Amino acid sequence: MGLLSWIVFGGLAGLAAGFLLRDRGGIVYSVIVGIVGAFLGGFIMNLFGQEGVTGWDWRSFGVAVIGALALLGILRLIRGKSRS
């Protein structure tokens, strides 16, 4: 996938994860979370001996969303600890 594809794919995954967790980040935040989440999801899948994000398909989208959900969870833990 090219750079533009990663941005669009990551943005969609980040928006889906933000919607599922009711996160109020903006579009740029969602794109960044989605792209990093896609890499994180791919890394997690590789740990289990599976392929990560391989292209524009539902499986890859699911991996990217799961990675973005994990990243949002980690970010919430970090933000929650810094407030107390």
LINVENTA-V170144 format. One record per pair of residues at least 12 apart in sequence whose C-alpha atoms are under 10 Angstrom apart, sorted by the first residue. I is the first residue (numbers start at 1). J is the second residue. If there is no record, write none. Layout:
i,j
I,J
I,J
This chain:
i,j
1,53
1,54
1,55
1,56
2,55
5,55
5,56
6,31
6,34
6,35
6,38
6,55
6,56
7,28
7,31
7,32
7,34
7,35
8,31
8,34
8,35
9,31
9,34
9,35
9,38
9,55
9,56
9,60
9,61
9,64
9,65
10,30
10,31
10,32
10,33
10,34
10,35
10,36
10,37
10,38
10,39
10,61
10,64
10,65
10,68
11,27
11,28
11,29
11,30
11,31
11,32
11,33
11,34
11,35
11,64
12,27
12,30
12,31
12,34
12,35
12,61
12,64
12,65
13,30
13,31
13,32
13,33
13,34
13,35
13,37
13,38
13,60
13,61
13,62
13,63
13,64
13,65
13,66
13,67
13,68
13,69
14,27
14,28
14,29
14,30
14,31
14,32
14,33
14,34
14,35
14,36
14,37
14,38
14,64
14,65
14,66
14,67
14,68
14,69
14,71
14,72
15,27
15,29
15,30
15,31
15,33
15,34
15,65
15,68
16,30
16,34
16,61
16,62
16,64
16,65
16,66
16,68
16,69
17,30
17,33
17,34
17,37
17,64
17,65
17,66
17,67
17,68
17,69
17,70
17,71
17,72
18,30
18,33
18,34
18,65
18,68
18,69
18,72
20,65
20,69
21,69
21,72
21,73
23,72
23,76
30,68
30,72
31,68
32,68
33,64
33,65
33,67
33,68
33,69
33,70
33,71
33,72
33,75
34,64
34,65
34,66
34,67
34,68
34,69
34,71
34,72
35,64
35,65
35,67
35,68
36,64
36,67
36,68
36,71
37,63
37,64
37,65
37,66
37,67
37,68
37,69
37,70
37,71
37,72
38,52
38,53
38,60
38,61
38,62
38,63
38,64
38,65
38,66
38,67
38,68
38,69
38,71
39,52
39,53
39,63
39,64
39,67
39,68
40,52
40,53
40,63
40,64
40,65
40,66
40,67
40,68
40,69
40,70
40,71
41,53
41,60
41,61
41,62
41,63
41,64
41,65
41,66
41,67
41,68
41,69
41,70
41,71
42,54
42,60
42,63
42,64
42,66
42,67
43,63
43,67
44,63
44,66
44,67
45,63
45,67
51,63
52,64
